[in-house]
Amino acid sequence: MTTIAVTGATGHLGRLVVEALIARGAAPGDIVAAVRDTAKAAPLAALGVQVRRADYDEPPTLAAAFAGVDRLLLISGNAVGQRVPQHRAVIDAAVAAGVGFLAYTSILRADSSPIGLAPEHLATEQALAASGIPTALLRNGWYIENYAGSVAGALHTGTIAGSAGDGRIAAATRADYAEAAAAVLLSGEAGVYELGGTPFTMAELAAEVAEQSGKPVAYQDLPVAEYQAVLAGLGLPEAYAGLLADTDFKITEGHLDTGSDDLAKLIGRPSTPLSEAVAALLKA
């Protein structure tokens, strides 16, 4: 019996990883859903999954949550700027608990990416290397669901704004990345996995939305400063809006594209087609 723990298991990705583990044959009782709020994990408990409290900001909860765990998935936190100490707390607790294998959701080419989100991921990868735990680095590309708000807004405005030019984005769905994580957790194979789907441009995304919705939708490419202003106008903090706008510009330089087929190999099929992903976004 191998006990597998998933942090952030009530989040969008974590929940899908738990479901993918079960679909791939893992016994629910051998899965630990490590969550900050156990009340939100009732649907997972109903599946027969163990639910344990684990808060990245409260190390004692991590030690208890990882007791008896053989393999652990560390899903990166969403508190940008605070993730390195949070992740180190998880890694330290995993070492103390004797966890034998750890997988981490990183970012494409974390060791060379100029994207502003990359340094925290690289620091975490370095902490994992220093820990001595056999590790799988799941370097996830962009999530197609990142464009949910843009797609919904485009149905009213007729445009999807950005600073990506004609750069290609090897995005995939959360479900695709969740299946890949489950496959690695079940195999226990350490390594570096550069994960991404079939690439598309923002113009192609807009065209797919237009075709499926029957409404005129086009991509509007903006200078970074203008796109940052658009994001700030939607209520995002100025600094975070700047980070996202700069990330969008980095797409023009190919930093969210990948020639790797690691994702397809792990999940045993091609990534979800853009047409299917857009259809799901339009139904949401």
N, C-alpha and C positions, 0 to 999 in steps of 0.2 A: 504494500500500500504506500502510495506517494501522496503526501499532503501538499496541496498547492494553495498559496494565498495570493489574493489580488487586492492591492490597495486601491482606494478610490472606487470601490466596487458598486457604489450607487450612482456614479457619474455616467455620462453617456457612453464612454468607451469601456469603463470597467464592467458595467452591467453586460455589455455585449461580449466581453471576454469570458465572463462566467458562463453565459449561455453557450458560447462556442466550445468551451471546455466540456460541458455536458453533452453537447451535440456530437463531439468527437470521442465520447466514451468515458469521460471521467465520472466517477461516482460523485453525486452531489455532496455526500457526507465527507468526502476527501478534499473538498474545496472550502477555503476560508475566505469569506468576504470581510476584508479589513476596511472599516468605514468610520467616518467621523461621527455620523449620526445614525445610531442603530435603528431608530424608529423608521428611518427611510428605507431600511433594508428588509422590511417585512415581506415584500414579494420574493426576495432571494431566500429568506428563511423558509417560505412556503414551498420552495423547490427542494428543500432538504439541505441547503448549504449552511455551513457554520457561519454565524455572524459574530464578529468581534470588534470592539471599538478600537480604532487606531487613528490618532490625530497627529499629523506631522509636527505640530507645535507642542505636543505633550509626549516627550520620549517615554515616560513610564507606560503609556498605553501601547506603545509600539512593542516593547519588550514582552508584554503579556500577549499581544495579538500574534506574535510570531513564534510562540512556544510550540515546539513539535512540528514546525513547518519545514518541509524539505526544499521546496522551490517557491520563489517569490517573484511576483511581478510588481515593480515599482512604476506606477503611472505618475508621470511628472506632475507636480502641483500646478495650480493656475495662478498663484500669487507671484507674478513676475517681479523680480527684485528680491524675493525672499526664498527662492527655491533652493539655493545651494545649502543653506543651513538646514532647511527642512529635509532635503534628500540625504544629507550626511547623517541626520538623526535616524533615518530609516536604515541606512547602510550600517551604522554602528549597532543598531538593535538587531539587525539580521546577523551580523558577525557574532554578537553575544548569544543569540539564540541557536547558533550552529546551523543556520540555513546553508544548504549545500549548493544552491544555484540561484542566481538572480538575473532577471531580465528587466531592462529599463527602456521606457519609451523616450527616445532622444529625438534629434532632428537630422535631416539629411546632411551628410558630410560635416558633422559637428566639429571635427578637428581642423577644418579648413574654411568653413562657411563664414562670410562676412555679415550675415544677417544678424541683426541686433538681438534676436532671441537665442542665438547659438552659444554665447559664452557660458550661460548658466548650465546648459546641457553638457558642454565640454568639461566644465568643472566637476560635474557629477560623474561623467565618464572617468575622469582622472581619480576621483575618490573611490570609484568602484575598482579601478585597477590596483590602487593601493590597499584595498581591503583584503585581497587574496581570494575573494569568492569567485568561483567560475561564473562568468557573466556573458549574457547575450545583449548586445546593443541593438535595439530595435529603432533604427534611425528613420522614423516616420516622415514622409513628405507631407504636403499640405492635405488637409481634409476637405473634401468637396462640400461638406456641411458648413465650412467657413463662409460659403457664399449664400447661405440660406437667406440672410437679411437682404443682401443685394438683389437676389432673385425676387423676393417678395416685393421689395420697393420698386423694382423695374416694371412690374405689372401696372404701377400707377404713374411712374415718371417716364417710362419708355427708354430709360438708359441704365446701364450698369457702369458706374464710374470706377476709375482706378489709375494706376501709374505703371502698369505692367507692359505697355506697348504691345508688341507681337511676341513677347516671350512665352515660352511653353511651360505649363504647370503640370507636373506628373502627380496630380492629386488622385486620391482614392477615397472610398467611403469609410466611415468609422467601422462598419461591419467587416470590410476587407482587412483593415489593420487589426481588428479584434481577432479575426480568424488566424492571422499570422502569429499574433502573440500566443494564442492557444496552442498552435502547432509547435512553437518553440518551447513553451512550458511543458508540453507533454513529451517532447523529445529530449529536453535537457541539453540541447546542443549549444555550447558556447560559441560566440563569434560575433562578427559585425554584419548586420543586415541593412543594406540601403534599400528602403522600401518606398515604392511609388507606383502609381497606376499609369494607364495610357495617357500621354500628355495631350493637352489642348491649350489653345490660346483663349484670352478673354473674349475676343470677337467670336470665336466658335461657341463659347458658353452662351453668349448673348443670342446668337443665331439659334441655338437649340432651345432656349427659353421662348424665343419668338415663335418658332415652329410649333412647339407643343402647346403654348398658351393661345396662339392665334392672335396675339397682340404685337404691335411693332416694338421691338426691343433692340437696341444697338449698344455697342460698347463705346464709352466716351473716355479717351485717354487724356489724363491731366498731368501737369507738372506736379512734382511731389508736394510742394508747398500748398498748391490748390487742393490736392486730394486730402492732405492733412487737415485743411480747413473744413472740408466736407465732413470728414470723420468727427472732428471736434464739434461741428454743428449738430451732429447726431447724438451728442452727449458724452463722447469719450473724453477722458482726461487728455489734456494737450500733449503730455509726454508720450502717452500710449498711442495716441493718434499719430504722432510723429514716427514712432517705432513701426506701426503697421504700414504707414505710407512708404517709409524707406524699404520695408520688406517687399512691398509691392514693386518698387522700382528695381530691387535686386532680381526680380523675375526676368527683367529684360536682359540680365547678364547670365541667365541660365541656372541660378542658384536654387530654384525649386523644381528643376528637371533632373531626371536620372536615367541613365541608360541601363540600369540594373533590372534584372528580371527576378530579383529575390522574392518579391511579393507573390508573384504568380507561382513560383516554385513552392513556397511555403503553403499556400492555400490550395494548390493543386488545380488551379483554373486561372483564366485571365481576370484582371480586376474588373469591377463592375463598370459596364459601359457608361459613358457620359449621358447617353439618352435615358438610361434607367435611373441614374442618379438624379438627373433633372426632374424626371417624372415624380420621384419621391419627394423632392424639394417642393414641387408645385402642389402636392397633396398635403404637405405638412401644415 
